Amino acid sequence: CKNGRDIWVKLTVSPMWMQGAKPDYHIVVIQDITGHKQAEEQVHQLAFYDSLTRLPNRRLFLDRLQQAQVHSTRHKTNCAILFIDLDNFKTRNDTRGHDVGDLLLIEVAERLRSSVRSSDTVARLGGDEFVVIIEGLSEDTVPAAGQAKDIGEKFLASITQPFKLQEFEYHGSSSIGIRLFRDGETSIDDLLKHADTAMYQAKTAGRNTLCFFDPSMQIALEMRTTMAIELRQAIARQQFKLHYQRQVNAEGTVVGAEVLLRWQHPERGMISPMIFIPIAEETGLIVPLGKWVLQMACAQLKQWEHDPDTRNFQLAVNISARQFRQLDFVDEVLEVLRKSEADPLKLKLELTESLVLQDIVHSIEKMEILCNAGIRFALDDFGTGHSSLTYLKRLPLEQIKIDQSFVNDIATDPSDEIIVRTIIVMSNSLGMKVIAEGVETEDQRDFLARNGCYTYQGYLFGRPMPIEDFQKLLSRFQKI
């Protein structure tokens, strides 16, 4: 244009004949299509670039990754994917607000971009997840891994430098997973999944570090994913059973039991709760599972009411953190009790220290409502967390449970002896009952009795067992 501004134009030239073989003149139409071109560019940006950081998005990243595979095959060099996740970003984002979180993401994007060559790709997958493709590494795997590690450590150092965000200074860190690749031996999706797995391994290792993809870890992760699917099916197919472990008093009389969840897999047999409970927690399946356990326990309490020998039994049910934090947890428990018509005085809910401490105000509110309905509470695994008398005296607890890790060595370890004695004295002083779990020997039981603990649970008195075996054993002892 005359004013020096560049514009896009569409030029159409049409020859016009009046008579003769040659055109007499031409009609030229010049159309300003700058707006159309800008719209095309905007569509391209939206389709292939992240709107916040202006980095390539997932779609463009996957295309670049495919190109990198072709490049590595042609030139016989290694390439690397670095999967970068900011540590504790969600917490910071919720605390400072999403505007500040967006500023942090923009700054991180710029630092990553400035730390690599223009030929390398830095992309944002979403949230606080970034990926970088580094091409042209060494032909040999070991030197290539060293080069990728150096770049990863450069990223780590860059992100730990303070960020000036609005009026405050932010200090953060990141976890990085690295996956080397060459040729077309692995699919695009698997490469990204492997880098992601390595990043989670870095998180597990303590954050602010990097890890290379370990195939054995990927196998374990895939088994975990398979188990999560089977776990969901197991609920529908009623593969779960309850086992009962006796709780006895100083005279050896059964006063109740703890219900423990067991998974009888049709092919793998009995699967340990140590394996499936964490998966159930992560997937949220612990909520319907927990409700089912509560329903079965209350139904059993109702049955025991008809037998003079069992009508005074208490049943202890473990409550998971995710289950307890449900907004309708209190209503759900009360509804289960109402439908079962079980005596709430016989139901004891076991909570862990970490669960209660996470939000002590709301924990106390929920516990007090249920206590007013007659339900009792026990604090499980006591002494393994950050115990505090300040909160302990505020909680409406009936019982403290001494963790088996202290009971195991009370006959040989002076430190455990002191800890157990302290827990017993403190519990009695606060007007709370105390029970010891994991009691396996007469010496352990005698030590506990001498020091004021008169209720026990452990292999010395019986292993967890199905209700049929529990009832048979109970009848045998009653006859004796």
C-alpha positions as CSV (number, residue, x, y, z in Angstrom):
1,C,0.0,0.0,0.0
2,K,1.0,3.6,-0.3
3,N,1.4,3.9,3.4
4,G,4.0,1.1,3.4
5,R,1.7,-1.5,5.0
6,D,1.8,-5.0,3.4
7,I,-1.5,-6.7,2.6
8,W,-2.5,-10.0,1.0
9,V,-4.3,-9.6,-2.4
10,K,-6.0,-11.9,-4.8
11,L,-5.3,-10.8,-8.4
12,T,-7.6,-11.8,-11.2
13,V,-6.7,-10.9,-14.9
14,S,-9.3,-11.3,-17.6
15,P,-8.4,-10.7,-21.3
16,M,-11.1,-9.0,-23.4
17,W,-11.6,-9.2,-27.2
18,M,-13.5,-6.7,-29.4
19,Q,-12.3,-8.3,-32.6
20,G,-9.2,-9.9,-34.0
21,A,-6.8,-12.6,-32.7
22,K,-5.2,-10.5,-29.9
23,P,-7.0,-9.2,-26.8
24,D,-7.7,-5.5,-27.0
25,Y,-7.4,-5.0,-23.3
26,H,-7.3,-6.7,-19.9
27,I,-9.6,-6.3,-16.9
28,V,-7.6,-6.6,-13.6
29,V,-9.4,-7.1,-10.3
30,I,-7.4,-6.7,-7.1
31,Q,-9.1,-7.9,-4.0
32,D,-7.8,-7.3,-0.4
33,I,-7.9,-10.7,1.3
34,T,-5.8,-9.8,4.3
35,G,-8.8,-10.5,6.6
36,H,-9.2,-13.9,5.1
37,K,-5.5,-14.8,5.5
38,Q,-5.6,-13.6,9.1
39,A,-8.6,-15.8,9.8
40,E,-6.7,-18.7,8.2
41,E,-3.7,-18.0,10.4
42,Q,-5.9,-17.9,13.4
43,V,-7.5,-21.2,12.6
44,H,-4.0,-22.7,12.1
45,Q,-2.9,-21.3,15.5
46,L,-6.0,-22.7,17.2
47,A,-5.5,-26.1,15.5
48,F,-1.8,-26.5,16.2
49,Y,-0.7,-24.2,19.0
50,D,-1.5,-23.7,22.6
51,S,-3.4,-20.5,23.1
52,L,-1.7,-19.6,26.4
53,T,2.0,-20.3,25.8
54,R,2.0,-20.2,21.9
55,L,3.8,-23.5,22.0
56,P,2.9,-26.4,19.7
57,N,-0.1,-28.4,21.1
58,R,-0.6,-32.1,21.3
59,R,-1.6,-32.4,17.6
60,L,1.4,-30.6,16.3
61,F,3.7,-32.4,18.8
62,L,2.6,-35.8,17.6
63,D,3.3,-34.8,14.0
64,R,6.7,-33.5,15.0
65,L,7.4,-36.7,16.9
66,Q,6.6,-38.7,13.8
67,Q,8.9,-36.6,11.7
68,A,11.7,-37.1,14.4
69,Q,11.3,-40.9,14.1
70,V,11.7,-40.6,10.3
71,H,14.7,-38.4,10.8
72,S,16.4,-40.7,13.3
73,T,15.9,-43.7,10.8
74,R,17.4,-41.7,7.9
75,H,20.4,-40.4,9.9
76,K,20.8,-43.4,12.3
77,T,20.8,-41.1,15.3
78,N,19.0,-41.2,18.7
79,C,16.3,-38.8,19.7
80,A,14.7,-38.2,23.1
81,I,11.4,-37.2,24.5
82,L,11.5,-35.3,27.8
83,F,8.2,-35.2,29.6
84,I,8.1,-32.3,32.1
85,D,5.5,-31.9,34.9
86,L,5.6,-29.1,37.4
87,D,5.7,-30.2,41.0
88,N,2.7,-29.3,43.2
89,F,1.3,-27.0,40.5
90,K,-2.3,-27.7,41.4
91,T,-1.8,-26.7,45.0
92,R,-0.1,-23.5,44.0
93,N,-2.7,-22.8,41.4
94,D,-5.6,-23.2,43.9
95,T,-3.7,-21.1,46.5
96,R,-2.7,-18.2,44.3
97,G,-5.4,-18.3,41.7
98,H,-5.5,-19.3,38.0
99,D,-4.2,-16.0,36.7
100,V,-0.9,-16.4,38.6
101,G,-0.8,-20.1,37.5
102,D,-1.2,-19.0,33.8
103,L,1.7,-16.5,34.3
104,L,3.8,-19.3,35.7
105,L,3.1,-21.6,32.7
106,I,4.0,-18.8,30.3
107,E,7.3,-18.2,32.1
108,V,8.1,-21.9,32.2
109,A,7.4,-22.2,28.4
110,E,9.8,-19.4,27.7
111,R,12.5,-20.9,29.8
112,L,12.2,-24.3,28.1
113,R,12.2,-22.7,24.7
114,S,15.3,-20.7,25.4
115,S,17.1,-23.8,26.7
116,V,17.0,-25.8,23.4
117,R,17.9,-25.3,19.8
118,S,15.4,-23.8,17.3
119,S,15.3,-27.2,15.6
120,D,14.0,-28.9,18.7
121,T,10.3,-29.0,19.6
122,V,8.9,-27.7,22.9
123,A,5.2,-28.4,23.3
124,R,2.5,-28.1,25.9
125,L,0.1,-31.0,26.2
126,G,-2.2,-29.3,28.7
127,G,-2.3,-28.3,32.3
128,D,1.3,-28.1,33.6
129,E,2.6,-30.9,31.3
130,F,5.3,-30.0,28.8
131,V,7.2,-32.2,26.3
132,V,10.4,-31.6,24.4
133,I,11.7,-33.5,21.4
134,I,15.5,-33.5,21.1
135,E,16.8,-34.7,17.8
136,G,20.3,-35.5,16.5
137,L,21.7,-37.2,19.6
138,S,24.6,-39.6,19.4
139,E,24.3,-42.9,17.4
140,D,25.3,-44.9,20.5
141,T,22.7,-45.2,23.3
142,V,24.9,-44.5,26.3
143,P,26.3,-41.2,25.0
144,A,22.8,-40.2,23.8
145,A,21.4,-40.9,27.2
146,G,24.1,-38.6,28.7
147,Q,23.3,-35.8,26.3
148,A,19.5,-36.1,27.1
149,K,20.3,-36.2,30.8
150,D,22.4,-33.0,30.5
151,I,19.5,-31.2,28.8
152,G,17.0,-32.5,31.4
153,E,19.2,-31.3,34.2
154,K,19.4,-27.9,32.5
155,F,15.6,-27.8,32.5
156,L,15.5,-28.8,36.2
157,A,18.0,-26.0,37.1
158,S,16.1,-23.4,35.0
159,I,12.7,-24.2,36.6
160,T,14.1,-24.0,40.2
161,Q,15.2,-20.4,39.6
162,P,12.7,-18.1,41.2
163,F,9.8,-16.7,39.1
164,K,8.6,-13.1,39.6
165,L,4.8,-13.4,39.3
166,Q,2.9,-10.2,40.0
167,E,3.8,-9.1,43.5
168,F,5.3,-12.3,44.8
169,E,8.3,-14.5,44.1
170,Y,7.5,-18.2,43.3
171,H,10.0,-21.0,43.9
172,G,9.1,-24.3,42.2
173,S,10.5,-27.5,40.8
174,S,9.7,-30.1,38.2
175,S,9.8,-33.9,37.5
176,I,11.1,-35.1,34.2
177,G,10.7,-38.5,32.4
178,I,13.1,-39.3,29.5
179,R,12.5,-41.8,26.7
180,L,15.2,-42.4,24.1
181,F,14.2,-43.6,20.7
182,R,15.5,-44.3,17.3
183,D,14.1,-45.9,14.1
184,G,10.5,-46.8,14.1
185,E,10.7,-49.6,16.6
186,T,8.0,-48.1,19.0
187,S,4.7,-46.5,18.2
188,I,4.2,-42.8,18.7
189,D,1.6,-43.4,21.4
190,D,3.9,-45.8,23.3
191,L,6.8,-43.4,23.2
192,L,4.7,-40.7,24.9
193,K,3.3,-43.2,27.4
194,H,6.7,-44.4,28.3
195,A,8.0,-40.8,28.8
196,D,4.9,-40.2,31.0
197,T,5.6,-43.3,33.0
198,A,9.2,-42.2,33.6
199,M,8.0,-38.8,34.8
200,Y,5.8,-40.5,37.4
201,Q,8.8,-42.5,38.5
202,A,10.6,-39.2,39.0
203,K,7.7,-38.0,41.1
204,T,7.9,-41.2,43.2
205,A,11.6,-40.7,43.6
206,G,11.0,-37.5,45.4
207,R,10.4,-34.9,42.7
208,N,12.8,-32.2,41.3
209,T,14.6,-35.0,39.5
210,L,14.6,-36.9,36.3
211,C,14.3,-40.6,35.4
212,F,14.7,-42.6,32.2
213,F,12.0,-45.0,31.1
214,D,12.4,-48.4,32.7
215,P,10.6,-51.2,30.8
216,S,10.0,-53.2,34.0
217,M,8.2,-50.3,35.5
218,Q,6.0,-50.1,32.4
219,I,5.1,-53.7,32.8
220,A,4.1,-53.1,36.4
221,L,2.1,-50.0,35.4
222,E,0.2,-52.1,32.7
223,M,-0.5,-54.8,35.3
224,R,-1.8,-52.1,37.6
225,T,-4.1,-50.8,34.8
226,T,-5.4,-54.3,34.1
227,M,-6.0,-54.8,37.8
228,A,-8.0,-51.6,38.0
229,I,-10.3,-52.9,35.2
230,E,-10.6,-56.3,36.9
231,L,-11.3,-54.6,40.2
232,R,-14.3,-52.8,38.7
233,Q,-15.5,-56.1,37.3
234,A,-15.0,-57.9,40.6
235,I,-17.5,-55.6,42.3
236,A,-20.2,-56.5,39.7
237,R,-19.3,-60.2,39.9
238,Q,-19.3,-60.3,43.7
239,Q,-15.8,-61.6,44.0
240,F,-15.2,-59.8,47.3
241,K,-15.5,-61.5,50.7
242,L,-15.3,-60.3,54.3
243,H,-13.0,-62.0,56.7
244,Y,-13.3,-61.5,60.5
245,Q,-10.5,-61.3,63.0
246,R,-11.3,-61.8,66.6
247,Q,-10.7,-59.2,69.3
248,V,-10.4,-60.6,72.8
249,N,-10.2,-59.3,76.3
250,A,-7.7,-60.1,79.1
251,E,-9.6,-63.3,79.9
252,G,-9.4,-64.5,76.3
253,T,-13.1,-63.9,75.8
254,V,-14.1,-62.7,72.3
255,V,-15.6,-59.2,72.5
256,G,-15.9,-58.5,68.8
257,A,-14.0,-58.5,65.5
258,E,-12.5,-56.4,62.8
259,V,-13.9,-56.9,59.3
260,L,-11.3,-57.1,56.6
261,L,-11.9,-57.1,52.9
262,R,-10.6,-59.9,50.7
263,W,-10.6,-60.4,46.9
264,Q,-11.0,-63.9,45.6
265,H,-9.8,-63.6,42.0
266,P,-11.1,-66.5,39.9
267,E,-7.7,-67.0,38.2
268,R,-5.1,-65.4,40.5
269,G,-6.6,-66.6,43.8
270,M,-6.6,-64.5,46.9
271,I,-5.2,-61.0,46.1
272,S,-3.6,-59.1,49.0
273,P,-5.3,-56.0,50.2
274,M,-1.9,-54.3,50.1
275,I,-2.1,-54.6,46.3
276,F,-5.7,-53.8,45.5
277,I,-6.7,-51.3,48.2
278,P,-4.3,-48.6,46.9
279,I,-5.7,-49.1,43.3
280,A,-9.2,-48.9,44.6
281,E,-8.3,-45.6,46.4
282,E,-6.8,-44.1,43.2
283,T,-9.7,-45.1,41.0
284,G,-12.4,-44.1,43.4
285,L,-13.7,-47.7,43.6
286,I,-13.0,-47.7,47.3
287,V,-16.2,-45.7,47.8
288,P,-18.7,-48.3,46.6
289,L,-16.5,-51.0,48.1
290,G,-16.5,-49.2,51.5
291,K,-20.2,-48.9,51.4
292,W,-20.6,-52.6,50.6
293,V,-18.4,-53.5,53.6
294,L,-20.4,-51.3,55.8
295,Q,-23.7,-52.9,54.6
296,M,-22.4,-56.4,55.2
297,A,-21.0,-55.5,58.6
298,C,-24.3,-54.0,59.8
299,A,-26.2,-57.0,58.4
300,Q,-23.9,-59.3,60.5
301,L,-24.4,-57.2,63.6
302,K,-28.1,-57.6,63.1
303,Q,-27.8,-61.4,62.9
304,W,-25.6,-61.5,66.0
305,E,-28.4,-59.8,68.0
306,H,-30.4,-63.0,67.9
307,D,-27.7,-65.0,69.7
308,P,-27.1,-64.3,73.5
309,D,-23.4,-65.2,72.9
310,T,-22.8,-62.6,70.2
311,R,-25.3,-59.9,70.8
312,N,-22.8,-57.7,72.6
313,F,-20.1,-58.1,70.0
314,Q,-18.7,-54.9,68.4
315,L,-17.6,-54.9,64.8
316,A,-14.7,-52.6,63.7
317,V,-14.9,-51.3,60.1
318,N,-12.0,-49.5,58.4
319,I,-13.0,-46.3,56.7
320,S,-10.8,-45.1,53.9
321,A,-9.8,-41.5,53.4
322,R,-11.7,-41.1,50.1
323,Q,-14.8,-42.6,51.6
324,F,-14.7,-40.4,54.7
325,R,-14.3,-37.3,52.6
326,Q,-17.4,-37.9,50.6
327,L,-19.9,-35.1,51.2
328,D,-22.7,-37.6,51.9
329,F,-20.6,-39.9,54.1
330,V,-22.5,-39.2,57.3
331,D,-25.9,-39.6,55.6
332,E,-24.7,-42.8,53.9
333,V,-23.7,-44.4,57.2
334,L,-26.9,-43.5,58.9
335,E,-28.9,-44.8,56.0
336,V,-27.1,-48.2,56.1
337,L,-27.8,-48.4,59.8
338,R,-31.4,-47.5,59.3
339,K,-32.0,-50.1,56.6
340,S,-30.1,-52.9,58.5
341,E,-31.7,-52.0,61.8
342,A,-28.4,-52.9,63.5
343,D,-27.5,-51.4,66.9
344,P,-25.2,-48.4,66.2
345,L,-23.6,-48.9,69.7
346,K,-22.1,-52.1,68.3
347,L,-20.6,-50.4,65.2
348,K,-17.0,-49.1,65.5
349,L,-15.4,-47.1,62.7
350,E,-11.7,-47.1,62.5
351,L,-9.9,-44.0,61.1
352,T,-6.2,-43.3,60.6
353,E,-4.3,-40.4,62.0
354,S,-3.5,-39.0,58.6
355,L,-7.1,-39.1,57.5
356,V,-8.3,-37.2,60.6
357,L,-5.5,-34.6,60.5
358,Q,-6.0,-33.6,56.9
359,D,-9.1,-31.6,57.8
360,I,-9.6,-31.8,61.5
361,V,-12.5,-29.4,61.8
362,H,-14.7,-31.2,59.3
363,S,-13.5,-34.6,60.7
364,I,-14.7,-33.7,64.2
365,E,-18.0,-32.4,62.8
366,K,-18.7,-35.7,61.0
367,M,-17.5,-37.8,63.9
368,E,-19.7,-36.0,66.4
369,I,-22.8,-36.4,64.3
370,L,-22.2,-40.1,64.1
371,C,-21.3,-40.3,67.8
372,N,-24.6,-38.7,68.7
373,A,-26.3,-41.5,66.7
374,G,-24.5,-44.1,68.9
375,I,-21.5,-45.1,66.6
376,R,-18.1,-45.5,68.2
377,F,-14.7,-44.5,66.7
378,A,-11.2,-45.9,67.1
379,L,-8.0,-44.3,65.9
380,D,-6.0,-46.9,63.8
381,D,-2.3,-47.1,63.4
382,F,-1.7,-44.7,66.3
383,G,1.8,-43.5,66.7
384,T,2.9,-44.0,63.1
385,G,1.8,-40.5,62.0
386,H,2.2,-37.0,63.5
387,S,0.3,-37.6,66.7
388,S,-0.6,-34.5,68.7
389,L,-2.3,-34.3,72.1
390,T,-3.8,-31.0,71.0
391,Y,-6.0,-32.7,68.4
392,L,-6.3,-36.1,70.2
393,K,-8.2,-34.7,73.2
394,R,-10.7,-32.9,70.8
395,L,-11.6,-36.1,68.9
396,P,-14.6,-38.1,70.0
397,L,-12.7,-41.3,70.2
398,E,-13.6,-44.4,72.2
399,Q,-10.5,-46.4,71.5
400,I,-6.8,-46.1,70.5
401,K,-5.3,-48.9,68.5
402,I,-1.6,-49.6,69.1
403,D,0.0,-50.3,65.7
404,Q,1.5,-53.7,65.2
405,S,4.9,-52.2,64.2
406,F,5.3,-51.3,67.9
407,V,3.9,-54.5,69.2
408,N,6.2,-56.7,67.1
409,D,9.4,-55.9,69.2
410,I,8.1,-54.9,72.6
411,A,9.8,-57.9,74.2
412,T,13.2,-57.1,72.7
413,D,13.3,-53.3,71.8
414,P,13.4,-50.9,74.7
415,S,12.3,-48.0,72.4
416,D,9.1,-49.8,71.4
417,E,8.5,-50.7,75.1
418,I,8.6,-47.0,76.0
419,I,6.3,-46.0,73.1
420,V,3.7,-48.7,73.9
421,R,3.7,-47.8,77.6
422,T,3.3,-44.1,76.8
423,I,0.4,-44.8,74.4
424,I,-1.4,-46.9,77.1
425,V,-0.9,-44.3,79.9
426,M,-1.9,-41.5,77.6
427,S,-5.1,-43.3,76.4
428,N,-6.1,-44.2,79.9
429,S,-5.5,-40.6,81.1
430,L,-7.8,-39.3,78.3
431,G,-10.5,-41.8,79.2
432,M,-10.0,-43.9,76.1
433,K,-9.8,-47.6,75.8
434,V,-6.8,-49.2,74.1
435,I,-6.4,-52.2,71.9
436,A,-3.2,-53.7,70.5
437,E,-3.1,-55.3,67.1
438,G,-0.5,-57.7,65.8
439,V,-0.3,-59.7,69.0
440,E,1.4,-63.0,68.1
441,T,3.1,-64.3,71.3
442,E,2.3,-64.9,74.9
443,D,5.2,-62.6,75.9
444,Q,3.7,-59.7,73.9
445,R,0.2,-60.3,75.5
446,D,1.7,-60.5,79.0
447,F,3.7,-57.3,78.5
448,L,0.6,-55.4,77.3
449,A,-1.5,-56.7,80.2
450,R,1.1,-55.7,82.8
451,N,1.1,-52.2,81.4
452,G,-2.7,-51.7,81.3
453,C,-3.8,-52.9,77.8
454,Y,-6.5,-55.5,78.2
455,T,-7.9,-55.9,74.6
456,Y,-6.0,-57.6,71.8
457,Q,-6.1,-58.7,68.2
458,G,-3.6,-60.8,66.4
459,Y,-2.6,-64.3,65.2
460,L,-2.2,-65.4,68.8
461,F,-6.0,-65.4,69.0
462,G,-6.8,-66.2,65.4
463,R,-6.2,-65.1,61.8
464,P,-8.8,-63.3,59.7
465,M,-11.3,-65.9,58.5
466,P,-14.6,-66.2,56.6
467,I,-17.7,-65.7,58.8
468,E,-18.5,-69.5,58.6
469,D,-15.1,-70.4,60.1
470,F,-15.4,-67.5,62.6
471,Q,-18.7,-68.9,63.9
472,K,-17.5,-72.5,64.1
473,L,-14.4,-71.5,66.1
474,L,-16.6,-69.4,68.3
475,S,-18.9,-72.3,69.0
476,R,-16.0,-74.6,69.8
477,F,-14.6,-72.2,72.3
478,Q,-18.0,-71.6,73.9
479,K,-18.4,-75.4,74.4
480,I,-15.0,-75.7,76.1
